[in-house]
Amino acid sequence: MVQTISLLGSTGSIGRQTLDVCREQGIRVAALTARSSLDLLEEQARAFRPRLVAVTDLEPALELARRLAGLDIEVAYGLDGLRRAASLPESEAVVTAVVGMAALWPTMAAIEAGKRVAFANKETLVCAGELVMEAARRYGAEIVPVDSEHSAIFQCLRGGRGREEIKRLILTCSGGPFFGLSREEVAGKTKADALRHPNWSMGEKITIDCATLMNKGLEFIEAMRLFRVTPDQVDVVIHRQSIVHSMVEFRDGAILAQMGTPDMRLPIRYALTYPDRMQSELPGLDLLTCPPLTFAPPDLEAFPCLKMAMECARTGGTSCAVLNGANEAAVELFRQERISLGQIPELVARALDAIPSLSHPAMEDILEADRKARECVERAVS
């Protein structure tokens, strides 16, 4: 169990729940970072008294420094501030709860400092997974997943002896709010419709990704990177109840599953206390009252984002960065209500068609692919 952490993205859903776990387990928080939400960040800083708080821009940093004057808390800003938060000597672990590619550089800083990285940011591994995992091996950093599905696989793999025993990883998917609808029916849904996830309470971006099943597509790629398996060894099944968080089938035919209530504090706690399991204040799963467990194949025609992600997993190279960058840009446009939900997969497909995939990319190639993908989406709607 770690004693001190840095938390990147403290004001978001995962960040707030991480702080719940820190309170419960008595874990010290040495650094907090956020993009905005100054009022909440100030409240968190006063409650946890970190050594460092970092925000994205100078102006909010100056305002926060004024508010926290006299509390012996350093306030930093920009990429340098994020990197410092991720590499503080006293922090044994860094929780990356930042959404999107913004987490890439602080994540690399944490890895280069040899930290345990509790990954709640899938975009970094989707776009630069091979480089990130190679850096983790080089610097001796420990990668522990926080996403419920990958945490489930991580836990199930403790029942095996090595990668050679894995037959396949089975990612479960709730199906989102539009399960059972056709592509045409999904395309006409509103932002309010997309934000009504049936089981989980999350931030807007990830909730919209769940509605299009792009979130599961990104998790497909992330699982391949994290556990060093081929795309043919990863499957997705629809499991509406979100009780079985994912499964591992071993070569002898045995399947291990991790089950629990749909509460992100469970995988967050495990990432911070691993290899131990600490007492939780939360109620456990009651098998006598939980609903019947069902499983079904995903509809790749109704949800083309998942299909495109699976194809990019097989293509590799910079295609995954294009997929992610185009999706981030399109989801932001949808959040602003400038495009319809149905245009998200159309814009992602346009970017994938327009931008050639480069094999064996360096970091600058990945960043350039991300930039081009965002520009392609913006041009298409301007």
C-alpha positions in Angstrom: 0.0 0.0 0.0 1.3 3.5 -0.9 1.4 6.2 1.8 1.7 9.3 -0.4 0.3 10.2 -3.8 0.1 12.9 -6.4 -3.3 13.3 -8.0 -3.5 14.7 -11.5 -7.1 15.9 -12.3 -8.4 16.2 -8.7 -11.6 18.0 -9.5 -13.1 15.5 -12.0 -15.2 12.4 -11.1 -12.2 10.0 -10.7 -10.2 12.7 -8.9 -13.0 13.3 -6.3 -13.4 9.6 -5.7 -9.7 9.1 -5.3 -9.8 11.7 -2.5 -12.6 9.7 -0.9 -10.3 6.7 -0.9 -7.4 8.7 0.5 -9.6 9.9 3.4 -10.8 6.3 4.0 -7.3 4.8 3.9 -5.3 7.7 5.5 -3.2 8.3 2.3 -1.4 11.6 2.2 -1.9 13.8 -0.9 1.4 15.6 -1.8 0.1 17.3 -5.0 -3.2 18.2 -6.7 -3.7 19.4 -10.2 -6.7 20.6 -12.2 -7.5 22.5 -15.3 -10.2 24.8 -13.8 -12.8 24.5 -11.0 -10.9 26.8 -8.8 -13.4 26.8 -6.0 -13.4 23.0 -5.7 -9.6 22.9 -6.0 -9.2 25.5 -3.2 -11.5 23.4 -1.0 -9.5 20.3 -1.7 -6.2 22.1 -1.0 -7.5 23.3 2.3 -8.7 19.9 3.3 -5.6 17.9 2.2 -2.8 20.5 2.6 -0.7 19.2 -0.3 2.8 20.6 -0.8 2.0 21.6 -4.4 -1.1 22.6 -6.4 -0.9 23.1 -10.2 -3.3 24.5 -12.7 -3.1 24.9 -16.5 -2.8 28.6 -16.9 -1.0 31.6 -15.2 -4.1 33.7 -14.4 -6.0 31.0 -12.3 -2.7 30.1 -10.7 -2.3 33.7 -9.5 -5.8 33.7 -8.2 -5.4 30.4 -6.4 -2.1 31.6 -4.8 -3.9 34.6 -3.5 -6.7 32.4 -2.0 -4.2 30.0 -0.4 -1.8 32.6 0.9 -0.4 31.6 4.4 -1.1 27.9 4.0 2.4 26.9 2.9 1.1 25.4 -0.4 3.1 26.1 -3.5 1.1 27.0 -6.6 2.4 26.2 -10.0 1.0 26.3 -13.5 1.4 25.0 -17.1 3.1 21.8 -18.3 6.1 22.4 -15.9 3.7 22.5 -13.0 2.1 19.2 -14.0 5.4 17.5 -14.5 6.6 18.7 -11.1 3.4 17.3 -9.5 3.9 14.0 -11.2 7.5 13.6 -10.1 7.5 14.8 -6.4 10.1 12.7 -4.5 7.7 12.0 -1.7 4.9 10.7 -3.9 5.1 6.9 -4.3 2.2 6.8 -6.7 0.7 9.2 -9.3 -3.0 8.9 -10.1 -3.6 10.2 -13.7 -7.2 11.2 -13.7 -6.7 13.8 -16.4 -8.9 13.3 -19.5 -7.4 13.2 -23.0 -3.9 13.6 -24.4 -3.2 16.3 -21.8 -2.0 13.5 -19.5 0.8 12.3 -21.8 3.7 14.5 -20.6 3.0 14.4 -16.8 2.5 10.6 -17.2 5.9 10.3 -18.8 7.4 12.4 -16.0 5.9 10.1 -13.4 7.3 7.1 -15.3 10.7 8.6 -15.6 10.7 9.2 -11.9 10.0 5.5 -11.3 6.6 6.0 -9.7 3.6 3.6 -9.5 1.3 5.1 -12.1 -2.4 4.4 -11.3 -3.8 4.9 -14.8 -7.3 6.4 -15.1 -6.4 8.0 -18.5 -6.9 5.7 -21.4 -6.0 8.1 -24.2 -2.3 8.1 -23.3 -2.0 4.4 -23.7 -4.2 4.4 -26.8 -2.0 6.9 -28.6 1.4 6.2 -27.3 1.0 2.9 -25.5 4.1 1.1 -26.9 6.3 4.1 -26.0 4.7 4.5 -22.5 5.1 0.8 -21.7 8.7 0.6 -22.9 9.5 3.7 -20.8 7.9 2.0 -17.8 10.1 -1.1 -18.3 13.2 1.1 -18.8 12.6 3.2 -15.6 11.2 0.5 -13.4 7.8 2.3 -13.1 4.8 0.2 -12.1 1.6 0.6 -14.2 -1.6 -0.3 -12.3 -4.9 0.3 -14.1 -7.8 2.2 -12.5 -10.4 1.7 -15.3 -12.8 -0.8 -13.8 -12.4 -3.2 -16.8 -8.6 -3.2 -16.8 -8.5 -3.4 -13.0 -10.7 -6.5 -13.2 -8.3 -8.1 -15.8 -5.3 -7.1 -13.6 -6.9 -8.7 -10.6 -7.9 -11.9 -12.5 -4.4 -12.3 -13.9 -3.1 -12.8 -10.4 -4.7 -16.2 -10.8 -2.3 -17.1 -13.6 1.5 -17.5 -13.8 2.2 -15.5 -17.0 1.1 -14.1 -20.3 1.6 -17.4 -22.0 -1.4 -18.8 -20.1 -3.8 -16.1 -21.4 -6.2 -17.2 -24.1 -8.3 -14.0 -24.3 -9.3 -11.0 -22.3 -13.1 -10.4 -22.2 -14.0 -6.7 -21.7 -17.6 -6.2 -20.5 -19.6 -3.2 -21.7 -22.9 -1.9 -20.3 -24.0 -0.9 -23.8 -24.6 2.7 -22.7 -27.9 4.5 -22.9 -28.7 3.4 -26.5 -28.4 -0.3 -26.3 -30.7 -2.0 -28.8 -31.2 1.0 -31.0 -30.2 1.2 -34.7 -27.5 3.5 -36.0 -30.2 5.9 -37.3 -31.9 6.0 -34.0 -28.6 6.6 -32.1 -27.6 9.4 -34.6 -30.6 11.5 -33.6 -30.1 11.4 -29.8 -29.3 14.7 -28.0 -26.6 15.6 -25.6 -29.0 15.2 -22.6 -29.8 11.7 -23.9 -26.1 10.7 -24.2 -25.3 11.8 -20.7 -27.9 9.4 -19.2 -25.6 6.5 -18.5 -27.6 3.6 -17.0 -25.0 2.5 -14.4 -22.1 4.8 -13.9 -21.7 8.5 -12.8 -18.8 10.0 -14.8 -17.6 13.2 -16.5 -19.2 14.4 -19.7 -16.5 13.3 -22.2 -16.3 9.7 -21.0 -20.1 9.4 -20.7 -20.5 10.5 -24.3 -17.8 8.0 -25.4 -19.9 5.4 -23.5 -22.9 6.4 -25.5 -21.1 5.9 -28.9 -19.2 2.8 -27.5 -15.9 4.7 -28.4 -15.0 4.3 -24.7 -15.0 0.5 -25.2 -13.0 0.9 -28.3 -10.4 2.9 -26.5 -10.4 0.3 -23.7 -9.9 -2.5 -26.4 -6.7 -0.8 -27.5 -5.7 0.0 -23.9 -6.1 -3.7 -22.9 -3.9 -4.8 -25.8 -1.2 -2.3 -24.7 -1.4 -2.9 -21.0 -1.3 -6.7 -21.0 0.8 -7.1 -24.2 -1.7 -9.3 -26.1 -2.8 -9.3 -29.7 -6.1 -7.8 -30.9 -7.3 -11.3 -31.6 -7.0 -12.0 -27.8 -9.4 -9.2 -26.8 -13.2 -9.6 -27.0 -16.0 -7.3 -26.0 -19.4 -8.5 -24.6 -22.4 -6.4 -23.7 -23.2 -6.9 -20.0 -26.0 -4.5 -19.1 -25.8 -4.9 -15.3 -22.1 -3.7 -14.9 -21.6 -6.4 -12.2 -19.0 -8.5 -13.9 -16.3 -5.9 -14.7 -14.3 -8.1 -17.0 -12.9 -11.6 -17.4 -9.9 -13.6 -18.4 -10.0 -16.9 -20.2 -6.9 -19.0 -19.7 -5.6 -21.6 -22.2 -7.1 -24.5 -20.2 -10.6 -23.0 -20.7 -11.0 -21.7 -17.2 -12.5 -18.2 -17.0 -11.9 -15.9 -14.0 -14.2 -12.9 -13.5 -14.0 -9.9 -11.1 -17.4 -8.9 -9.8 -18.6 -6.0 -7.7 -21.0 -3.1 -7.4 -20.4 -0.4 -10.1 -18.4 2.0 -7.9 -15.1 3.4 -9.1 -13.7 3.6 -5.6 -13.1 -0.2 -5.7 -10.6 -0.2 -8.5 -9.1 3.1 -7.3 -8.6 1.6 -3.8 -7.0 -1.5 -5.3 -4.6 0.5 -7.4 -3.4 2.4 -4.3 -3.3 -0.6 -1.9 -2.1 -3.3 -4.3 -0.9 -6.0 -3.6 -2.9 -5.8 -0.4 -6.7 -5.5 -0.1 -7.7 -3.1 2.6 -11.0 -2.8 4.5 -13.6 -0.8 2.7 -16.5 1.3 4.2 -18.6 0.6 1.1 -21.3 -2.1 1.0 -20.4 -5.2 -1.0 -22.3 -6.9 -3.8 -25.4 -8.8 -2.6 -25.8 -11.8 -4.9 -29.3 -12.4 -3.7 -30.6 -9.0 -4.7 -28.5 -8.1 -7.8 -30.3 -8.6 -11.1 -29.8 -11.6 -13.4 -26.5 -11.4 -15.3 -26.8 -11.3 -19.1 -24.3 -11.2 -21.9 -24.6 -10.3 -25.6 -22.4 -9.4 -28.6 -22.0 -5.7 -29.4 -23.8 -4.3 -32.5 -20.9 -3.0 -34.6 -23.2 -1.6 -37.3 -25.2 0.5 -34.8 -22.0 1.6 -33.0 -19.3 2.1 -35.7 -16.9 3.8 -33.2 -16.2 0.5 -31.6 -15.6 -1.1 -34.9 -13.2 1.6 -36.0 -11.2 1.3 -32.8 -10.9 -2.5 -33.3 -9.6 -1.9 -36.8 -7.1 0.7 -35.6 -5.9 -1.8 -33.0 -5.0 -4.1 -35.8 -3.5 -1.4 -38.0 -1.4 0.1 -35.2 1.1 2.9 -35.8 -0.4 6.4 -35.7 -3.9 5.3 -36.6 -4.8 5.0 -32.9 -3.6 8.6 -32.3 -5.7 9.8 -35.3 -8.8 7.9 -33.9 -8.4 9.4 -30.5 -7.6 12.9 -31.6 -10.5 13.0 -34.0 -12.9 11.6 -31.4 -11.8 14.1 -28.8 -12.3 17.0 -31.2 -15.7 15.6 -32.4 -17.0 15.0 -28.8 -16.1 18.5 -27.8 -18.1 19.8 -30.8 -21.0 17.7 -29.7 -20.7 19.0 -26.1 -21.0 22.5 -27.6 -24.0 21.3 -29.6 -22.3 22.2 -32.9 -22.8 18.7 -34.3 -25.1 15.8 -33.9 -24.3 12.6 -32.1 -24.3 10.8 -35.5 -21.6 13.1 -36.8 -19.1 11.9 -34.3 -18.3 8.5 -36.1 -18.6 10.2 -39.4 -15.9 12.8 -38.5 -13.6 10.1 -37.0 -13.9 8.0 -40.2 -13.1 11.1 -42.3 -9.9 11.7 -40.3 -8.9 8.1 -40.5 -9.4 8.1 -44.3 -7.5 11.4 -44.8 -4.5 10.8 -42.6 -2.1 7.9 -43.5 -1.0 5.7 -40.7 2.7 5.7 -39.9 4.3 2.5 -38.6 6.7 2.4 -35.6 6.1 6.1 -34.8 8.3 8.3 -32.5 6.6 10.6 -30.0 6.7 13.5 -32.4 4.9 11.4 -35.0 2.1 10.6 -32.6 1.7 14.2 -31.6 1.6 15.3 -35.2 -1.0 12.7 -36.0 -3.1 13.9 -33.1 -2.8 17.5 -34.3 -3.7 16.6 -37.9 -6.8 14.6 -36.7 -8.1 17.6 -34.7 -7.6 20.0 -37.6 -9.3 17.6 -40.0 -12.4 17.5 -37.7 -12.4 21.3 -37.3 -12.1 21.9 -41.0 -15.0 19.6 -41.7 -17.4 21.6 -39.6 -16.1 25.1 -40.2 
